[in-house]
Amino acid sequence: VQLVESGGGLVQPGGSLRLSCAASGFTFSRYNMNWYRQGPGKEREFVAGFINRYGTTKYADSVKGRFTISRDNSKNTVYLEMNSLKPEDTAVYYCTAAGFTGQGIQVTVSS
């Protein structure tokens, strides 16, 4: 199983980024897909999830209305569209599925 995140980087407050997580080694369409993050000096926290069984999404209160999770089963990829970014969104973002976690990707929001 592999989960490979991409799309991170440095962005100014108020800016946008789109993270991607390419999955392989399992039947992608059958599993929930989630994004977590861990900021400097903080515990890892849930950010957003796609609940496959119901086709619904779930978000942490801190990102509701700003972040959107989506998936493309034809590409075995899940996305996290992040808008109106704030300095407190700075973290390493991780994609998880089927009991596995990607290597993480850095997102830094700073002027």
Secondary structure, 3 states (H helix, E strand, C coil): CEEEEECCEEECCCCCEEEEEEEECCCHHHCCEEEEEECCCCCCEEEEEEECCCCEEEECCCCCCCEEEEEECCCCEEEEEECCCCHHHCEEEEEEECCEECCCEEEEECC
